[in-house]
């Protein structure tokens, strides 16, 4: 039974590592958020109701690649950045699951070694 569970863990680890690698190759953002706001100030009434601009914000104590805490994003780029941020969230969940599975695998192997079920050769 423990051997079957170990095989399942190994298979899930491999699948998660493949998904993680695919996200890394596609590109992602972590530790940032995208704020959307209507135009303000002297913008026309229709612009205040319809137009939006985006602002990419770094988390507390972090900076963006440009060395600042925020960066304006054009309307045409908002969808692109939302996808990157979503990938970053998925990657974080994958990494957390991988850590848990690796702890489980280590625990199973440690118990198997303590019970003398593993070959030391």
N, C-alpha and C positions, 0 to 999 in steps of 0.2 A: 504494500500500500504506500509506504514512504517512497519507494522507488518510482511508482507511478506519479505521485505528487511531484517528485523532483523532475521527472521528465516533462510534466505539464509546465512547471515553473521555467525550465530551460527553454521550452518552446515559446512561452509568452515573452520571456526576456529577449529572445532573438527577434520576435515579431515587433516588439516595442523599440528595439534598437534600430531596426530597419525603418520604422515610421519616424523615429527621431532623426535619423540620417536624411531622410527625404525632406523633412521640414527644414533642417539646417541648410540643405542644398537650395531649397526654394527661397529662403530668406525669411527672417522673422524679427520682431522687436519685443523686448521684454523690459519691464520697469518703466513703461511710458503709458500715457493715456492720451486719447484724442478728444478734445473738447470742441463742440460745434456751437457757434453763436450766430445770431442774425447780425447783419451790418448795423452799426450804430452811428452816433455822431450826426453828421450832416448828410448822411445817405438819404435817398428818397424813401418815401413811405413804402413803395413796392419793394425796394431793395431790403428794407427793414423786415418785411414780411416774408419774402421769398428767398433772397440770397442768404447764403451762410458761408462763413469761412471756418476753417478749422485751425486749431492750434495744438500742436504736439507738445505735451508737457512731460517733463521728467519727474520721477518720484522724488520723495524727500531725500535730500543729501546726494542726489545724482545729477549728472549733466548729460545732455545730448551730445552727439558726435561733433556738433558745431561749438561745443564748450559753453553753451548757454542752457538755461533751464527750460526754455520754450522756443518753439519755432512755428511760424505761421505756415499753413498748408493751403494751397489753392483748392478751389472746388473740384477741379479735375483729379486731384491727388487724394482726396479724402477716402474714396473707396479702396485705393491701393494701400493706404496706411491702415485702414480698418482690417484688411486681410492680413497684413504683416503682424498686427497686434494680436489678432485671433490665433494666428499660428504660434506666436510666442506663448499665449495662454495654454494652447494644446501641448506645446513642448514642455512647459513647466509641469503639467499633469502627468505626462509620459515619464519625465525624469523622476517625479515623486513615486510613481508606480514602480519604476525600475529599481529605485532604492529599496522599496519595501520587498520586492521579489528577491533582490540580492541578499537582503538580511535573512529572509526566509530560507533561501538556498544555503546560506552559511550555517544557519541553525540546524537544518536537516543534516548537512554534512558533518557538523560537529557531533551531533547525537549519534550518527552512524559510526563515526570513528570511535566514540566513547564505548559503543556497544561491540566494537570489533567487527563491524560489517564491511569495512573498507580494506582493500588490499594496500599494503604500504610499499609495494614493489613497483 
